[in-house]
């Protein structure tokens, strides 16, 4: 039961990083070819928060870079645009600055999408633990992989960089 609760909690945290589902938003959306553009404030006063003005060049670049993206949702904050979408069973959120330059991304996926050399590092460093899920964080300065591992008695989060160097960040004991 605790395993299900922990899995549900991890999923809930992941989903909180994304916009609320379209059906849950009572405010109108602005549609742009295969995308939904939504205000950053998820509970705005009607008419008080205009839809984001994502440039056509950024939208074009996005469509060319991610032609298979599904369920695309755009949000805007004072400093950046955020696009959330699904592509090949990977949940992705990308931030672009107001000039349209990439500033960072989050991707959530299973072991099958993790690079093979990192799977090897994890299996050697944490024998007997199973990879439950991966959060990949990319910035212009580099990439980090937060890998949730499950063992018979505990959960562990391993953090690895792009070269496979890393450490265990947190460890939670399972109730028996």
N, CA, C and O atoms as a DFTB+ gen file, in Angstrom:
704 C
 N C O
     1  1       0.827      -1.186       0.000
     2  2       0.000       0.000       0.000
     3  2       0.876       1.257       0.000
     4  3       0.568       2.242      -0.671
     5  1       1.971       1.204       0.764
     6  2       2.869       2.352       0.827
     7  2       3.528       2.592      -0.528
     8  3       3.790       3.731      -0.912
     9  1       3.797       1.475      -1.261
    10  2       4.397       1.577      -2.589
    11  2       3.461       2.338      -3.526
    12  3       3.896       3.203      -4.287
    13  1       2.186       2.009      -3.463
    14  2       1.203       2.679      -4.314
    15  2       1.104       4.150      -3.925
    16  3       1.025       5.020      -4.793
    17  1       1.110       4.429      -2.617
    18  2       1.027       5.816      -2.152
    19  2       2.250       6.606      -2.613
    20  3       2.112       7.744      -3.062
    21  1       3.442       6.022      -2.509
    22  2       4.660       6.715      -2.934
    23  2       4.649       6.941      -4.440
    24  3       5.033       8.012      -4.910
    25  1       4.213       5.946      -5.193
    26  2       4.130       6.101      -6.648
    27  2       3.134       7.193      -6.997
    28  3       3.399       8.031      -7.859
    29  1       1.995       7.185      -6.332
    30  2       0.984       8.219      -6.575
    31  2       1.495       9.594      -6.226
    32  3       1.226      10.557      -6.944
    33  1       2.238       9.704      -5.119
    34  2       2.804      10.989      -4.711
    35  2       3.806      11.486      -5.745
    36  3       3.810      12.669      -6.083
    37  1       4.657      10.593      -6.252
    38  2       5.641      10.978      -7.269
    39  2       4.952      11.460      -8.539
    40  3       5.372      12.442      -9.151
    41  1       3.893      10.763      -8.926
    42  2       3.152      11.160     -10.126
    43  2       2.476      12.509      -9.904
    44  3       2.482      13.368     -10.786
    45  1       1.891      12.689      -8.714
    46  2       1.227      13.947      -8.403
    47  2       2.192      15.117      -8.479
    48  3       1.855      16.164      -9.031
    49  1       3.385      14.951      -7.934
    50  2       4.393      16.017      -7.996
    51  2       4.754      16.303      -9.449
    52  3       4.875      17.465      -9.839
    53  1       4.927      15.264     -10.247
    54  2       5.246      15.462     -11.659
    55  2       4.141      16.220     -12.373
    56  3       4.411      17.123     -13.164
    57  1       2.901      15.853     -12.093
    58  2       1.786      16.497     -12.766
    59  2       1.598      17.937     -12.318
    60  3       1.098      18.758     -13.087
    61  1       1.992      18.265     -11.081
    62  2       1.864      19.638     -10.612
    63  2       2.789      20.566     -11.380
    64  3       2.547      21.771     -11.434
    65  1       3.833      20.029     -11.968
    66  2       4.749      20.844     -12.745
    67  2       4.159      21.233     -14.087
    68  3       4.683      22.107     -14.777
    69  1       3.060      20.575     -14.454
    70  2       2.412      20.849     -15.724
    71  2       1.134      21.621     -15.506
    72  3       0.625      21.706     -14.388
    73  1       0.629      22.171     -16.563
    74  2      -0.644      22.887     -16.501
    75  2      -1.759      21.918     -16.152
    76  3      -1.651      20.721     -16.417
    77  1      -2.827      22.429     -15.561
    78  2      -3.959      21.587     -15.233
    79  2      -4.599      21.094     -16.521
    80  3      -4.445      21.728     -17.564
    81  1      -5.317      19.970     -16.470
    82  2      -5.922      19.434     -17.692
    83  2      -6.862      20.446     -18.343
    84  3      -7.469      21.277     -17.668
    85  1      -6.967      20.360     -19.637
    86  2      -7.788      21.285     -20.399
    87  2      -9.213      21.299     -19.873
    88  3      -9.809      22.367     -19.731
    89  1      -9.769      20.128     -19.581
    90  2     -11.154      20.057     -19.144
    91  2     -11.365      20.729     -17.796
    92  3     -12.494      21.103     -17.476
    93  1     -10.313      20.894     -16.994
    94  2     -10.456      21.496     -15.683
    95  2     -10.339      23.017     -15.727
    96  3     -10.594      23.676     -14.719
    97  1      -9.966      23.581     -16.852
    98  2      -9.794      25.026     -16.960
    99  2     -11.095      25.673     -17.426
   100  3     -11.521      25.446     -18.558
   101  1     -11.739      26.483     -16.564
   102  2     -13.012      27.079     -16.941
   103  2     -12.874      28.310     -17.821
   104  3     -13.885      28.877     -18.237
   105  1     -11.660      28.738     -18.115
   106  2     -11.451      29.962     -18.869
   107  2     -11.118      29.643     -20.315
   108  3     -10.562      28.581     -20.594
   109  1     -11.443      30.529     -21.234
   110  2     -11.219      30.250     -22.654
   111  2      -9.734      30.115     -22.989
   112  3      -8.870      30.711     -22.346
   113  1      -9.476      29.322     -24.004
   114  2      -8.111      29.082     -24.474
   115  2      -7.948      29.698     -25.849
   116  3      -8.915      29.849     -26.595
   117  1      -6.729      30.047     -26.172
   118  2      -6.418      30.540     -27.507
   119  2      -5.733      29.405     -28.235
   120  3      -4.732      28.878     -27.750
   121  1      -6.237      29.026     -29.362
   122  2      -5.652      27.926     -30.122
   123  2      -4.711      28.456     -31.191
   124  3      -5.001      29.441     -31.869
   125  1      -3.593      27.788     -31.322
   126  2      -2.635      28.097     -32.370
   127  2      -2.230      26.756     -32.951
   128  3      -1.968      25.832     -32.182
   129  1      -2.167      26.606     -34.209
   130  2      -1.935      25.358     -34.917
   131  2      -1.361      24.253     -34.034
   132  3      -0.186      24.289     -33.669
   133  1      -2.187      23.283     -33.698
   134  2      -1.801      22.114     -32.922
   135  2      -1.301      22.446     -31.525
   136  3      -0.601      21.624     -30.933
   137  1      -1.621      23.599     -30.971
   138  2      -1.186      23.982     -29.640
   139  2      -2.324      24.666     -28.910
   140  3      -3.273      25.160     -29.518
   141  1      -2.209      24.683     -27.614
   142  2      -3.122      25.450     -26.787
   143  2      -2.284      26.442     -26.015
   144  3      -1.297      26.068     -25.381
   145  1      -2.667      27.698     -26.063
   146  2      -1.931      28.732     -25.350
   147  2      -2.803      29.157     -24.181
   148  3      -3.950      29.560     -24.376
   149  1      -2.274      29.071     -22.976
   150  2      -3.036      29.316     -21.772
   151  2      -2.293      30.308     -20.878
   152  3      -1.064      30.268     -20.822
   153  1      -2.997      31.188     -20.183
   154  2      -2.339      32.101     -19.252
   155  2      -1.604      31.328     -18.152
   156  3      -2.013      30.228     -17.780
   157  1      -0.516      31.910     -17.634
   158  2       0.274      31.250     -16.593
   159  2      -0.518      31.135     -15.300
   160  3      -0.402      30.130     -14.599
   161  1      -1.317      32.139     -14.969
   162  2      -2.130      32.085     -13.768
   163  2      -3.279      31.125     -14.038
   164  3      -4.146      31.420     -14.861
   165  1      -3.303      29.977     -13.357
   166  2      -4.290      28.952     -13.659
   167  2      -5.679      29.296     -13.151
   168  3      -6.652      28.665     -13.567
   169  1      -5.801      30.260     -12.281
   170  2      -7.095      30.656     -11.755
   171  2      -7.260      32.163     -11.880
   172  3      -7.431      32.849     -10.873
   173  1      -7.211      32.686     -13.098
   174  2      -7.285      34.137     -13.272
   175  2      -8.704      34.668     -13.123
   176  3      -9.681      33.928     -13.237
   177  1      -8.790      35.948     -12.868
   178  2     -10.072      36.618     -12.930
   179  2     -10.413      36.718     -14.404
   180  3      -9.585      37.163     -15.200
   181  1     -11.630      36.309     -14.788
   182  2     -11.965      36.338     -16.215
   183  2     -11.680      37.702     -16.840
   184  3     -12.104      38.738     -16.328
   185  1     -10.955      37.681     -17.954
   186  2     -10.642      38.904     -18.677
   187  2      -9.462      39.680     -18.121
   188  3      -9.017      40.643     -18.746
   189  1      -8.937      39.282     -16.948
   190  2      -7.852      40.040     -16.319
   191  2      -6.477      39.594     -16.786
   192  3      -5.509      40.339     -16.635
   193  1      -6.369      38.407     -17.345
   194  2      -5.073      37.858     -17.715
   195  2      -5.128      37.400     -19.166
   196  3      -5.655      36.321     -19.439
   197  1      -4.607      38.175     -20.099
   198  2      -4.703      37.801     -21.511
   199  2      -3.870      36.561     -21.824
   200  3      -2.921      36.241     -21.107
   201  1      -4.231      35.875     -22.889
   202  2      -3.491      34.698     -23.335
   203  2      -2.067      35.107     -23.711
   204  3      -1.844      36.233     -24.156
   205  1      -1.094      34.192     -23.534
   206  2       0.281      34.512     -23.875
   207  2       0.436      34.811     -25.367
   208  3      -0.316      34.311     -26.203
   209  1       1.411      35.621     -25.665
   210  2       1.675      35.993     -27.053
   211  2       2.973      35.340     -27.503
   212  3       4.003      35.999     -27.644
   213  1       2.903      34.049     -27.721
   214  2       4.073      33.297     -28.179
   215  2       4.303      33.665     -29.634
   216  3       3.389      33.613     -30.457
   217  1       5.543      34.038     -29.937
   218  2       5.846      34.473     -31.307
   219  2       5.669      33.332     -32.303
   220  3       5.862      32.164     -31.969
   221  1       5.302      33.685     -33.515
   222  2       5.142      32.683     -34.569
   223  2       6.460      31.968     -34.852
   224  3       6.458      30.783     -35.185
   225  1       7.592      32.675     -34.724
   226  2       8.884      32.023     -34.987
   227  2       9.184      30.959     -33.928
   228  3       9.727      29.904     -34.258
   229  1       8.842      31.218     -32.662
   230  2       9.046      30.215     -31.611
   231  2       8.103      29.035     -31.834
   232  3       8.518      27.883     -31.706
   233  1       6.849      29.304     -32.165
   234  2       5.910      28.222     -32.448
   235  2       6.383      27.372     -33.627
   236  3       6.297      26.145     -33.585
   237  1       6.882      28.026     -34.678
   238  2       7.382      27.311     -35.857
   239  2       8.588      26.443     -35.489
   240  3       8.658      25.276     -35.874
   241  1       9.530      27.016     -34.746
   242  2      10.709      26.266     -34.315
   243  2      10.304      25.061     -33.476
   244  3      10.835      23.964     -33.650
   245  1       9.357      25.277     -32.561
   246  2       8.886      24.178     -31.718
   247  2       8.274      23.070     -32.578
   248  3       8.607      21.898     -32.398
   249  1       7.398      23.417     -33.494
   250  2       6.740      22.414     -34.349
   251  2       7.753      21.651     -35.200
   252  3       7.591      20.453     -35.428
   253  1       8.800      22.340     -35.673
   254  2       9.831      21.671     -36.471
   255  2      10.694      20.754     -35.611
   256  3      11.111      19.686     -36.061
   257  1      10.963      21.172     -34.370
   258  2      11.808      20.389     -33.474
   259  2      11.068      19.190     -32.899
   260  3      11.660      18.125     -32.716
   261  1       9.786      19.352     -32.615
   262  2       8.980      18.295     -31.998
   263  2       7.724      18.014     -32.837
   264  3       6.611      18.294     -32.392
   265  1       7.896      17.466     -34.036
   266  2       6.733      17.272     -34.917
   267  2       5.722      16.258     -34.376
   268  3       4.551      16.301     -34.753
   269  1       6.153      15.356     -33.505
   270  2       5.255      14.328     -32.969
   271  2       4.677      14.701     -31.609
   272  3       4.039      13.870     -30.963
   273  1       4.888      15.936     -31.165
   274  2       4.392      16.359     -29.857
   275  2       2.874      16.298     -29.825
   276  3       2.197      16.687     -30.776
   277  1       2.357      15.800     -28.710
   278  2       0.910      15.701     -28.520
   279  2       0.525      16.437     -27.243
   280  3       1.350      16.628     -26.349
   281  1      -0.743      16.847     -27.169
   282  2      -1.283      17.530     -25.996
   283  2      -0.393      18.715     -25.589
   284  3      -0.009      18.849     -24.427
   285  1      -0.082      19.548     -26.546
   286  2       0.813      20.689     -26.352
   287  2       0.065      21.821     -25.658
   288  3      -1.016      22.217     -26.092
   289  1       0.649      22.340     -24.573
   290  2       0.056      23.450     -23.829
   291  2       1.134      24.498     -23.574
   292  3       2.204      24.178     -23.055
   293  1       0.856      25.746     -23.935
   294  2       1.779      26.862     -23.701
   295  2       1.296      27.690     -22.510
   296  3       0.099      27.935     -22.361
   297  1       2.237      28.117     -21.666
   298  2       1.965      29.021     -20.554
   299  2       2.983      30.153     -20.605
   300  3       4.040      30.019     -21.220
   301  1       2.664      31.251     -19.966
   302  2       3.561      32.401     -19.952
   303  2       3.699      32.914     -18.521
   304  3       2.720      32.984     -17.779
   305  1       4.923      33.271     -18.145
   306  2       5.183      33.958     -16.882
   307  2       5.878      35.272     -17.221
   308  3       6.061      35.598     -18.394
   309  1       6.257      36.010     -16.214
   310  2       6.897      37.301     -16.482
   311  2       8.275      37.152     -17.120
   312  3       8.755      38.080     -17.770
   313  1       8.920      35.991     -16.941
   314  2      10.283      35.821     -17.446
   315  2      10.418      34.854     -18.614
   316  3      11.396      34.924     -19.359
   317  1       9.448      33.945     -18.790
   318  2       9.614      32.943     -19.839
   319  2       8.298      32.357     -20.296
   320  3       7.249      32.570     -19.688
   321  1       8.382      31.600     -21.399
   322  2       7.278      30.790     -21.904
   323  2       7.583      29.354     -21.521
   324  3       8.742      28.939     -21.533
   325  1       6.558      28.596     -21.184
   326  2       6.711      27.181     -20.882
   327  2       5.782      26.396     -21.786
   328  3       4.600      26.717     -21.908
   329  1       6.324      25.364     -22.421
   330  2       5.501      24.477     -23.235
   331  2       5.595      23.077     -22.623
   332  3       6.686      22.574     -22.355
   333  1       4.437      22.464     -22.409
   334  2       4.353      21.112     -21.863
   335  2       3.710      20.228     -22.919
   336  3       2.773      20.643     -23.600
   337  1       4.218      19.005     -23.051
   338  2       3.679      18.106     -24.074
   339  2       4.120      16.673     -23.814
   340  3       4.981      16.404     -22.977
   341  1       3.502      15.764     -24.559
   342  2       3.862      14.352     -24.543
   343  2       4.470      14.007     -25.891
   344  3       4.016      14.476     -26.935
   345  1       5.507      13.178     -25.850
   346  2       6.100      12.677     -27.089
   347  2       6.667      11.295     -26.810
   348  3       7.582      11.144     -26.000
   349  1       6.135      10.305     -27.468
   350  2       6.592       8.915     -27.329
   351  2       6.651       8.481     -25.861
   352  3       7.675       7.971     -25.408
   353  1       5.576       8.678     -25.129
   354  2       5.458       8.287     -23.718
   355  2       6.399       9.040     -22.785
   356  3       6.637       8.597     -21.661
   357  1       6.929      10.152     -23.227
   358  2       7.774      10.994     -22.383
   359  2       7.026      12.301     -22.151
   360  3       6.597      12.963     -23.096
   361  1       6.879      12.659     -20.883
   362  2       6.273      13.941     -20.535
   363  2       7.402      14.963     -20.522
   364  3       8.435      14.744     -19.891
   365  1       7.207      16.074     -21.216
   366  2       8.269      17.079     -21.348
   367  2       7.730      18.465     -21.029
   368  3       6.598      18.803     -21.378
   369  1       8.557      19.257     -20.363
   370  2       8.260      20.668     -20.119
   371  2       9.523      21.456     -20.461
   372  3      10.597      21.181     -19.924
   373  1       9.390      22.438     -21.359
   374  2      10.538      23.236     -21.794
   375  2      10.261      24.704     -21.490
   376  3       9.154      25.197     -21.710
   377  1      11.274      25.393     -20.983
   378  2      11.188      26.835     -20.750
   379  2      12.016      27.566     -21.795
   380  3      13.155      27.198     -22.082
   381  1      11.418      28.609     -22.356
   382  2      12.108      29.500     -23.296
   383  2      12.058      30.903     -22.707
   384  3      11.050      31.299     -22.121
   385  1      13.154      31.662     -22.861
   386  2      13.103      33.045     -22.396
   387  2      12.221      33.860     -23.339
   388  3      11.757      33.348     -24.357
   389  1      11.994      35.118     -23.001
   390  2      11.086      35.946     -23.787
   391  2      11.579      36.193     -25.212
   392  3      10.801      36.602     -26.074
   393  1      12.878      35.944     -25.466
   394  2      13.412      36.077     -26.823
   395  2      13.319      34.771     -27.606
   396  3      13.714      34.713     -28.771
   397  1      12.797      33.721     -26.968
   398  2      12.641      32.436     -27.641
   399  2      13.828      31.503     -27.498
   400  3      13.861      30.451     -28.138
   401  1      14.813      31.864     -26.667
   402  2      15.985      31.004     -26.464
   403  2      15.689      29.950     -25.388
   404  3      15.045      30.244     -24.381
   405  1      16.160      28.737     -25.611
   406  2      15.999      27.643     -24.659
   407  2      16.641      28.014     -23.328
   408  3      17.774      28.494     -23.303
   409  1      15.927      27.796     -22.215
   410  2      16.533      28.061     -20.910
   411  2      16.562      26.830     -20.023
   412  3      17.294      26.813     -19.034
   413  1      15.794      25.801     -20.342
   414  2      15.850      24.578     -19.556
   415  2      14.674      23.672     -19.872
   416  3      13.681      24.099     -20.460
   417  1      14.806      22.388     -19.463
   418  2      13.714      21.452     -19.693
   419  2      13.681      20.379     -18.617
   420  3      14.675      20.105     -17.944
   421  1      12.504      19.783     -18.478
   422  2      12.281      18.643     -17.606
   423  2      11.638      17.562     -18.464
   424  3      10.728      17.830     -19.248
   425  1      12.136      16.319     -18.299
   426  2      11.520      15.186     -18.997
   427  2      11.313      14.084     -17.965
   428  3      12.166      13.855     -17.108
   429  1      10.177      13.409     -18.054
   430  2       9.816      12.354     -17.110
   431  2       9.562      11.087     -17.897
   432  3       8.728      11.071     -18.802
   433  1      10.295       9.995     -17.550
   434  2      10.153       8.774     -18.331
   435  2      10.591       7.553     -17.555
   436  3      11.046       7.651     -16.415
   437  1      10.448       6.392     -18.192
   438  2      10.815       5.119     -17.576
   439  2      12.250       4.743     -17.930
   440  3      12.918       5.432     -18.701
   441  1      12.705       3.645     -17.356
   442  2      14.065       3.159     -17.571
   443  2      14.386       2.964     -19.049
   444  3      15.525       3.185     -19.462
   445  1      13.416       2.558     -19.846
   446  2      13.675       2.237     -21.249
   447  2      14.174       3.439     -22.057
   448  3      14.766       3.250     -23.119
   449  1      13.953       4.665     -21.582
   450  2      14.412       5.859     -22.295
   451  2      15.730       6.417     -21.736
   452  3      16.291       7.357     -22.299
   453  1      16.217       5.849     -20.644
   454  2      17.478       6.288     -20.054
   455  2      18.636       5.785     -20.920
   456  3      18.605       4.638     -21.365
   457  1      19.663       6.621     -21.173
   458  2      20.808       6.139     -21.969
   459  2      21.409       4.862     -21.366
   460  3      21.514       4.731     -20.147
   461  1      21.800       3.930     -22.235
   462  2      22.280       2.620     -21.793
   463  2      23.470       2.712     -20.846
   464  3      23.555       1.948     -19.884
   465  1      24.380       3.629     -21.104
   466  2      25.550       3.710     -20.226
   467  2      25.143       4.135     -18.814
   468  3      25.802       3.747     -17.849
   469  1      24.081       4.917     -18.672
   470  2      23.620       5.303     -17.338
   471  2      22.881       4.150     -16.659
   472  3      22.969       3.991     -15.442
   473  1      22.161       3.354     -17.431
   474  2      21.529       2.158     -16.862
   475  2      22.609       1.261     -16.285
   476  3      22.456       0.725     -15.187
   477  1      23.701       1.095     -17.021
   478  2      24.822       0.274     -16.566
   479  2      25.428       0.837     -15.283
   480  3      25.715       0.083     -14.353
   481  1      25.625       2.147     -15.223
   482  2      26.178       2.781     -14.021
   483  2      25.272       2.517     -12.822
   484  3      25.743       2.140     -11.749
   485  1      23.970       2.719     -13.012
   486  2      23.017       2.537     -11.913
   487  2      22.988       1.085     -11.456
   488  3      23.011       0.821     -10.254
   489  1      22.938       0.135     -12.394
   490  2      22.876      -1.289     -12.033
   491  2      24.144      -1.733     -11.293
   492  3      24.075      -2.567     -10.391
   493  1      25.302      -1.175     -11.675
   494  2      26.550      -1.528     -10.986
   495  2      26.665      -0.858      -9.621
   496  3      27.138      -1.474      -8.666
   497  1      26.241       0.383      -9.525
   498  2      26.375       1.144      -8.272
   499  2      25.314       0.763      -7.247
   500  3      25.567       0.810      -6.044
   501  1      24.119       0.383      -7.723
   502  2      23.004       0.054      -6.829
   503  2      22.437      -1.320      -7.188
   504  3      21.295      -1.415      -7.638
   505  1      23.231      -2.401      -6.993
   506  2      22.748      -3.741      -7.360
   507  2      21.513      -4.117      -6.527
   508  3      21.402      -3.781      -5.348
   509  1      20.609      -4.817      -7.180
   510  2      19.408      -5.272      -6.483
   511  2      18.283      -4.253      -6.450
   512  3      17.182      -4.565      -5.996
   513  1      18.542      -3.032      -6.927
   514  2      17.493      -2.020      -6.962
   515  2      16.950      -1.904      -8.382
   516  3      17.682      -2.061      -9.359
   517  1      15.661      -1.628      -8.474
   518  2      14.987      -1.522      -9.758
   519  2      14.719      -0.048     -10.064
   520  3      14.287       0.704      -9.191
   521  1      14.977       0.357     -11.308
   522  2      14.697       1.740     -11.714
   523  2      13.188       1.892     -11.853
   524  3      12.548       1.200     -12.646
   525  1      12.631       2.814     -11.066
   526  2      11.197       3.052     -11.051
   527  2      10.805       4.158     -12.024
   528  3       9.780       4.055     -12.697
   529  1      11.621       5.229     -12.107
   530  2      11.322       6.335     -13.002
   531  2      12.476       7.320     -13.038
   532  3      13.351       7.294     -12.173
   533  1      12.478       8.187     -14.039
   534  2      13.572       9.128     -14.252
   535  2      13.010      10.529     -14.465
   536  3      12.028      10.713     -15.184
   537  1      13.642      11.508     -13.834
   538  2      13.390      12.915     -14.127
   539  2      14.700      13.472     -14.667
   540  3      15.716      13.487     -13.971
   541  1      14.666      13.922     -15.898
   542  2      15.855      14.472     -16.565
   543  2      15.717      15.987     -16.589
   544  3      14.725      16.518     -17.088
   545  1      16.718      16.686     -16.048
   546  2      16.700      18.143     -16.010
   547  2      17.858      18.648     -16.857
   548  3      19.018      18.330     -16.599
   549  1      17.524      19.447     -17.882
   550  2      18.530      19.951     -18.804
   551  2      18.547      21.469     -18.753
   552  3      17.500      22.115     -18.745
   553  1      19.738      22.025     -18.718
   554  2      19.952      23.469     -18.787
   555  2      21.102      23.696     -19.761
   556  3      21.817      22.750     -20.091
   557  1      21.296      24.925     -20.229
   558  2      22.431      25.161     -21.123
   559  2      23.770      24.734     -20.502
   560  3      24.717      24.420     -21.223
   561  1      23.844      24.725     -19.178
   562  2      25.092      24.365     -18.510
   563  2      25.290      22.860     -18.346
   564  3      26.394      22.431     -18.010
   565  1      24.261      22.048     -18.571
   566  2      24.440      20.615     -18.422
   567  2      23.136      19.888     -18.176
   568  3      22.046      20.452     -18.282
   569  1      23.286      18.599     -17.839
   570  2      22.126      17.732     -17.666
   571  2      22.285      16.916     -16.382
   572  3      23.382      16.468     -16.047
   573  1      21.166      16.730     -15.671
   574  2      21.140      15.885     -14.485
   575  2      20.005      14.889     -14.618
   576  3      18.949      15.201     -15.169
   577  1      20.232      13.685     -14.107
   578  2      19.222      12.637     -14.104
   579  2      18.899      12.305     -12.646
   580  3      19.788      11.907     -11.894
   581  1      17.657      12.463     -12.248
   582  2      17.183      12.062     -10.929
   583  2      16.482      10.728     -11.137
   584  3      15.407      10.664     -11.734
   585  1      17.102       9.664     -10.638
   586  2      16.624       8.316     -10.906
   587  2      16.052       7.727      -9.615
   588  3      16.765       7.552      -8.626
   589  1      14.756       7.427      -9.644
   590  2      14.090       6.835      -8.488
   591  2      14.267       5.329      -8.560
   592  3      13.889       4.688      -9.540
   593  1      14.854       4.771      -7.495
   594  2      15.140       3.341      -7.441
   595  2      14.316       2.699      -6.332
   596  3      14.068       3.299      -5.286
   597  1      13.897       1.457      -6.591
   598  2      13.100       0.723      -5.617
   599  2      13.840      -0.541      -5.215
   600  3      14.294      -1.311      -6.060
   601  1      13.950      -0.738      -3.905
   602  2      14.533      -1.956      -3.369
   603  2      13.513      -2.659      -2.497
   604  3      12.400      -2.165      -2.316
   605  1      13.885      -3.809      -1.955
   606  2      12.925      -4.543      -1.127
   607  2      12.571      -3.811       0.175
   608  3      11.476      -3.995       0.706
   609  1      13.477      -2.996       0.683
   610  2      13.237      -2.338       1.969
   611  2      13.185      -0.815       1.894
   612  3      12.775      -0.169       2.858
   613  1      13.592      -0.230       0.766
   614  2      13.627       1.232       0.702
   615  2      13.558       1.757      -0.726
   616  3      13.769       1.026      -1.694
   617  1      13.253       3.060      -0.823
   618  2      13.305       3.826      -2.068
   619  2      14.552       4.686      -2.002
   620  3      14.932       5.145      -0.925
   621  1      15.197       4.913      -3.145
   622  2      16.406       5.720      -3.202
   623  2      16.339       6.610      -4.431
   624  3      15.879       6.180      -5.489
   625  1      16.794       7.850      -4.295
   626  2      16.926       8.722      -5.460
   627  2      18.410       8.925      -5.722
   628  3      19.135       9.452      -4.878
   629  1      18.851       8.503      -6.896
   630  2      20.240       8.700      -7.315
   631  2      20.264       9.873      -8.290
   632  3      19.390       9.992      -9.149
   633  1      21.260      10.731      -8.153
   634  2      21.421      11.865      -9.049
   635  2      22.711      11.652      -9.833
   636  3      23.787      11.506      -9.252
   637  1      22.590      11.634     -11.168
   638  2      23.751      11.440     -12.033
   639  2      23.846      12.592     -13.023
   640  3      22.834      13.142     -13.456
   641  1      25.082      12.947     -13.374
   642  2      25.263      13.935     -14.436
   643  2      25.374      13.199     -15.764
   644  3      25.226      11.977     -15.814
   645  1      25.629      13.923     -16.823
   646  2      25.704      13.329     -18.147
   647  2      26.827      12.328     -18.326
   648  3      26.776      11.509     -19.244
   649  1      27.852      12.372     -17.464
   650  2      28.966      11.431     -17.552
   651  2      28.769      10.217     -16.652
   652  3      29.608       9.316     -16.630
   653  1      27.665      10.191     -15.910
   654  2      27.396       9.063     -15.026
   655  2      27.952       9.223     -13.632
   656  3      27.869       8.300     -12.822
   657  1      28.520      10.387     -13.337
   658  2      29.013      10.655     -11.984
   659  2      27.831      11.087     -11.129
   660  3      26.957      11.815     -11.600
   661  1      27.800      10.646      -9.882
   662  2      26.669      11.062      -9.072
   663  2      26.725      10.569      -7.649
   664  3      27.768      10.146      -7.152
   665  1      25.569      10.635      -7.001
   666  2      25.446      10.301      -5.596
   667  2      23.988       9.969      -5.281
   668  3      23.086      10.240      -6.074
   669  1      23.779       9.377      -4.107
   670  2      22.418       9.126      -3.645
   671  2      21.948      10.368      -2.908
   672  3      22.611      10.836      -1.981
   673  1      20.813      10.898      -3.315
   674  2      20.324      12.134      -2.730
   675  2      19.411      11.884      -1.539
   676  3      19.522      12.567      -0.522
   677  1      18.507      10.908      -1.654
   678  2      17.564      10.645      -0.575
   679  2      17.263       9.163      -0.512
   680  3      17.372       8.446      -1.507
   681  1      16.880       8.714       0.684
   682  2      16.575       7.314       0.875
   683  2      15.395       7.240       1.849
   684  3      15.424       7.839       2.924
   685  1      14.353       6.492       1.451
   686  2      13.174       6.323       2.287
   687  2      12.954       4.852       2.555
   688  3      12.976       4.033       1.636
   689  1      12.741       4.518       3.810
   690  2      12.495       3.142       4.186
   691  2      11.037       2.806       3.939
   692  3      10.144       3.594       4.250
   693  1      10.806       1.634       3.379
   694  2       9.447       1.160       3.162
   695  2       8.926       0.595       4.472
   696  3       9.685       0.045       5.269
   697  1       7.635       0.734       4.685
   698  2       7.053       0.097       5.862
   699  2       6.795      -1.364       5.522
   700  3       6.419      -1.691       4.396
   701  1       6.994      -2.209       6.468
   702  2       6.835      -3.655       6.215
   703  2       5.510      -4.164       6.654
   704  3       5.227      -5.353       6.509
